[in-house]
Amino acid sequence: MGTQKGPISQFLEKNYLHFNAAALVDAAKGYEAHLLEGGKMLISLGGAMSTAELGISLAEMIRQDKVQFISCTGANLEEDVMNLVAHSHYKRVPNYRDLTPEQERELLDEHYNRVTDTCIPEEEAFRRLQKHLEDVWHAAEQKGERYFPHEFLYQVVNSGILEQYYEIDPKDSWIVAAAEKNLPIVCPGWEDSTTGNIFAANVIKGKLQASTVKSGIEYMIYLSEWYRENSGGKGVGFFQIAGGISGDFPICVVPMMYQDLEWEDVPFWAYFCQISDSTTSYGSYSGAVPNEKITWGKLDIDTPKFVVESDATIVAPLIFSYVLGH
């Protein structure tokens, strides 16, 4: 990596000197240092980061090997692809705070599902993806094969069948970048996503078997195998965007291995950054400060720890831009 950074990075170093702004720069420098020293990075995606089009910066991070593993919710897994195939049909509602319950119901009746100021078009987004996912689920089941949720999505994306629908530059889709690299993903709680609901409906109708899609427990086993292989040397860092299951599930792999499996020499996470605007604590996972994770056997005393208490849709692209040298 060259020492000369681009205008975004220079702007951050010149202007972001205090408070959450300084924490953002410190976290970005820590991320960069961790990679330069040979470390690997896991990024967890909570919230609606794919609908916020994080793919514009995250896809480039994946292509440039700045992230080696992703943990995400089912919503983030599917919504990046929905934006890819139905972008022009999305509706923005800048005045979303002013909507009445009646206006919200009108959106539903028009087949729009709202995420803050952005409405996802059900017909174009969900249904375009549904048919092709159902095809790969059925194909696997007929062969007696089972795959993870993200592997089925990779099959659809890598087949090229969705290209007829592409409405944005595929370079801006993080799932396309991940599928090309076969990037390891865990998607805990996939069942609560729209595609998870569609799969459940197929099982209830007797069209598919529940076992065709691999489970969350199998995801934990998969992550433990990857962590064992990749946590040597500088170790694996943890970059958490928002809270919830996408963060809590993968970070637990470390205490699971040395407390529950009683394996010796399991390294702690080697870097930790959380971007969250959650209210600090009141028992919430998202609001827990990093030092609390020491008591759970996830981080060590000297693990570099960063918290940026701000909107992840603003912070994450800036940190990624810094790491990419933009």
Salt bridges, closest charged atoms under 4 A:
GLU13 OE2 - LYS29 NZ 3.62
GLU32 OE2 - LYS5 NZ 2.67
GLU37 OE1 - LYS234 NZ 2.78
GLU60 OE1 - ARG63 NH2 2.88
ASP65 OD1 - LYS181 NZ 3.18
GLU104 OE2 - ARG114 NH2 2.75
ASP109 OD1 - ARG105 NE 2.92
ASP117 OD2 - ARG92 NH2 2.95
GLU122 OE1 - HIS111 ND1 3.86
GLU122 OE2 - ARG127 NH2 2.91
GLU124 OE2 - HIS89 ND1 3.66
ASP135 OD2 - LYS131 NZ 3.14
GLU167 OE2 - HIS89 NE2 3.60
GLU167 OE2 - ARG128 NH1 3.69
GLU218 OE2 - ARG146 NH1 2.88
ASP248 OD1 - LYS298 NZ 3.66
